[in-house]
């Protein structure tokens, strides 16, 4: 008989790619994780992991078992949701991991809405970049994630997650006021191919959106400066250090000294935002009202735009 608790450890190792990182996420020692994996291999009669450089990867048998682990975890989430619904009443705490502009755009208004409609639900917010909220969700550090699509991110059919699309927003070009293209009402990305670029760091989903849009326009951006703080990005553009692509919502209310902001023509640079829960948990009586509030606020956001 396979111990389902060991399937959680297998999932963590598959997510984090090293025993040490999986142990940290599970609040266990690496030796304890290794012992549990060894026991799981004995239970199944198959080698589940193999060494790959400094990390590990799943064998074919490990991949088969991982797919079943996703189903087992989803079913346990559904059981918890049904038991919570049976207990009656939506009262408790929901932890949401979200990136800064997502908090400002939809999460904060959703919290205000929930305070009137579902006063028993307390929302605790954890600020996390768009690519960091999903690991927090999968590791059990958050109940719901507000995240951004990015290269290497989860596919729509990821067996671990239930994804809810919320909204999409364009990126605008931020240019020094002295830039030759600043006199035009809109800018084609290809016209910026010879400019220096200011970008978030690799790994930030906004970096991926920018690089992908430039590649679609036919060039690799010359990355001269890096910052994950869009205020710093805009300040550098105002100093003449380069050009940038910035999500439109991040520019709202920002001082744009010595810069101009222009819409982009040609290949669209777009940030697509979604909410995520662990698969099976989307019907939980505490999470369902939060998801509904996020959907409505996202709809209001799209209408206002």
C-alpha positions in Angstrom: 0.0 0.0 0.0 1.3 3.4 -1.0 1.4 6.0 1.9 -0.2 9.1 0.5 1.9 11.3 2.8 4.9 10.2 0.8 3.3 11.3 -2.4 3.3 14.9 -1.1 7.1 14.5 -0.7 7.4 13.2 -4.2 5.5 16.2 -5.5 7.7 18.6 -3.6 10.9 17.0 -5.0 9.4 17.2 -8.6 8.5 20.9 -8.1 11.8 22.0 -6.5 14.2 19.6 -8.3 16.5 19.1 -5.3 16.0 17.2 -2.1 17.3 20.1 0.0 14.9 22.6 -1.5 12.0 20.2 -1.2 12.9 19.6 2.5 13.0 23.3 3.2 9.5 23.7 1.6 8.1 20.9 3.7 9.9 21.9 6.9 11.7 18.6 7.0 15.4 17.7 7.1 16.9 16.5 3.8 17.7 13.1 5.4 14.0 12.7 6.4 12.9 13.4 2.8 15.5 11.0 1.5 14.2 8.3 3.9 10.6 8.8 2.9 11.5 8.7 -0.8 13.4 5.4 -0.2 10.4 4.0 1.6 8.2 5.1 -1.3 10.5 3.3 -3.8 10.2 0.1 -1.6 6.4 0.4 -1.6 6.2 0.8 -5.3 9.0 -1.5 -6.3 10.4 1.1 -8.7 13.3 3.6 -8.7 11.5 6.9 -8.8 14.4 9.4 -8.9 17.8 9.7 -10.6 20.6 12.2 -10.2 20.8 15.0 -12.7 23.8 17.3 -12.0 23.3 18.8 -8.6 19.6 18.0 -8.6 17.3 15.0 -9.2 14.8 14.2 -11.8 11.9 11.7 -11.9 12.3 8.4 -13.7 9.6 7.2 -16.0 8.0 5.3 -13.1 8.3 8.5 -11.0 6.4 10.5 -13.6 3.6 7.9 -13.7 3.3 8.0 -9.9 3.5 11.8 -9.9 0.4 12.0 -12.2 -1.5 9.9 -9.7 -0.1 12.0 -6.8 -1.7 15.1 -8.5 -5.1 13.2 -8.6 -4.8 12.1 -5.0 -4.0 15.6 -3.8 -6.8 17.1 -5.8 -9.2 14.6 -4.4 -8.1 15.4 -0.8 -8.6 19.1 -1.6 -12.1 18.3 -2.8 -12.8 16.3 0.4 -11.7 19.1 2.6 -13.8 21.6 0.6 -16.9 19.4 1.0 -16.3 18.9 4.7 -15.9 22.6 5.1 -19.2 23.2 3.2 -20.9 20.6 5.4 -19.7 22.3 8.5 -21.6 25.4 7.2 -20.7 29.0 7.0 -17.9 30.8 5.4 -15.7 31.9 8.2 -12.0 31.8 8.5 -8.7 33.1 7.0 -7.6 32.9 3.4 -3.9 33.7 2.5 -3.4 35.2 -0.9 0.0 35.5 -2.5 -0.1 38.3 -5.1 2.1 40.8 -7.0 2.0 44.5 -6.2 -0.1 45.9 -9.0 -2.4 42.9 -8.9 -3.0 43.7 -5.2 -3.8 47.4 -6.1 -5.9 46.6 -9.2 -8.2 43.7 -8.0 -7.2 42.2 -4.7 -7.6 45.3 -2.5 -11.0 46.1 -4.0 -12.0 42.5 -3.6 -11.1 42.6 0.1 -13.2 45.7 0.5 -16.1 44.0 -1.2 -15.8 40.9 0.9 -15.8 42.9 4.1 -19.4 43.8 3.3 -20.6 40.6 1.6 -18.7 37.9 3.6 -17.5 39.5 6.9 -16.5 36.1 8.3 -13.7 35.8 5.7 -10.4 37.3 6.6 -7.9 37.8 3.8 -4.2 37.8 4.6 -2.0 39.1 1.8 1.5 38.1 0.9 3.3 40.3 -1.5 5.1 38.1 -4.1 6.3 38.6 -7.7 4.1 37.1 -10.4 6.3 34.0 -10.7 6.7 33.5 -6.9 3.1 33.2 -5.8 2.6 29.7 -7.4 5.4 28.0 -5.5 4.0 29.5 -2.3 0.6 28.1 -3.3 1.9 24.6 -4.1 4.0 24.5 -0.9 0.9 25.3 1.2 2.2 28.7 2.2 -0.8 30.3 0.5 -4.4 29.3 -0.3 -4.8 31.3 -3.4 -2.3 32.9 -5.8 -2.7 36.0 -8.1 -0.1 35.3 -10.8 1.0 36.3 -14.3 1.5 34.1 -17.4 5.2 33.6 -18.1 7.5 31.4 -20.1 8.1 28.2 -18.1 5.0 28.8 -16.1 2.2 26.2 -15.5 0.2 25.1 -18.6 -3.6 25.5 -18.5 -3.9 21.7 -18.0 -1.4 21.5 -15.1 -2.5 18.7 -12.9 -1.6 20.5 -9.7 -3.6 23.7 -10.2 -7.0 25.2 -11.1 -6.5 28.4 -13.0 -9.0 31.3 -13.4 -8.3 34.0 -16.0 -8.9 37.5 -14.6 -7.7 40.2 -17.0 -5.1 41.2 -19.5 -3.3 44.6 -19.8 -1.0 46.1 -22.3 2.5 47.3 -21.8 3.3 50.8 -22.8 6.6 52.1 -24.1 8.4 54.6 -21.7 10.8 56.8 -23.6 13.1 59.6 -22.5 11.4 62.9 -23.5 14.4 63.6 -25.7 14.0 60.3 -27.7 13.5 60.9 -31.4 10.3 58.8 -31.3 8.7 60.7 -28.5 7.0 63.0 -30.9 4.9 60.2 -32.4 1.5 59.2 -30.9 2.5 55.5 -30.9 5.7 53.5 -31.2 6.4 50.3 -33.1 8.8 48.0 -31.1 11.0 47.4 -34.2 11.8 51.1 -34.2 13.4 50.7 -30.8 15.7 47.9 -31.8 18.8 50.1 -31.6 18.0 51.6 -28.2 19.4 50.6 -24.8 16.7 48.9 -22.7 15.8 49.0 -19.0 14.3 45.7 -17.9 13.2 43.7 -14.9 15.6 40.9 -14.0 15.4 37.6 -15.8 12.9 35.4 -14.0 10.4 38.3 -13.5 7.4 37.6 -15.7 7.5 41.2 -17.0 11.0 40.5 -18.3 9.7 37.5 -20.2 6.9 39.5 -21.8 9.2 42.3 -22.9 11.8 39.9 -24.4 9.2 37.9 -26.2 7.5 41.0 -27.7 10.9 42.2 -28.9 11.7 38.9 -30.4 8.4 38.9 -32.2 9.3 42.3 -33.6 12.5 40.8 -35.0 15.3 41.8 -32.6 16.9 41.0 -29.3 16.8 43.9 -26.9 20.1 45.3 -25.7 19.7 45.1 -21.9 21.6 47.9 -20.3 20.0 48.3 -16.9 17.9 46.1 -14.6 15.4 46.7 -11.8 12.2 45.0 -10.6 11.0 48.4 -9.3 9.0 50.2 -12.1 9.5 53.5 -10.4 13.3 53.0 -10.8 12.7 51.9 -14.4 10.8 55.1 -15.2 13.4 57.2 -13.4 16.2 55.7 -15.5 14.2 56.3 -18.7 13.7 59.9 -17.6 17.5 60.2 -17.1 18.0 59.1 -20.7 19.5 55.7 -19.8 17.2 53.8 -22.1 13.7 52.8 -23.1 11.4 50.3 -21.3 8.1 48.5 -21.5 6.0 48.9 -18.4 2.5 47.4 -17.6 -0.1 50.2 -17.9 -1.4 49.7 -14.4 2.1 50.2 -12.9 2.3 53.6 -14.5 -1.0 54.8 -12.9 -0.3 57.7 -10.5 3.5 57.5 -11.1 5.5 60.7 -11.6 6.7 60.6 -15.2 9.3 63.3 -15.1 11.3 63.8 -18.3 9.6 60.8 -20.0 6.8 60.2 -22.5 4.5 57.1 -22.5 3.3 55.8 -25.8 1.1 52.8 -26.8 2.9 50.1 -28.7 1.9 49.0 -32.3 2.8 45.8 -33.9 3.5 42.7 -31.7 1.5 43.2 -28.5 3.2 43.1 -25.2 0.5 41.9 -22.8 0.4 40.8 -19.2 -2.2 38.1 -18.6 -3.3 37.8 -15.0 -5.0 34.8 -13.4 -6.0 33.4 -10.0 -4.9 29.9 -9.0 -5.8 27.4 -6.3 -4.6 23.9 -5.7 -6.8 21.7 -7.9 -9.8 20.5 -6.0 -9.8 23.4 -3.6 -11.6 25.9 -5.9 -15.0 24.9 -4.4 -13.9 25.4 -0.8 -16.5 27.7 0.9 -13.7 30.1 2.0 -12.0 30.3 -1.4 -15.1 30.4 -3.6 -16.3 33.9 -2.4 -12.7 35.3 -2.8 -12.5 33.9 -6.3 -15.9 35.4 -7.2 -14.9 38.8 -5.8 -11.7 38.7 -7.8 -13.6 37.9 -11.0 -16.0 40.8 -10.4 -13.3 43.3 -9.7 -11.4 42.1 -12.8 -14.6 42.6 -14.8 -15.0 46.1 -13.4 -11.4 46.8 -14.3 -11.9 45.7 -17.9 -15.0 47.8 -18.2 -13.3 50.9 -16.9 -10.5 50.5 -19.3 
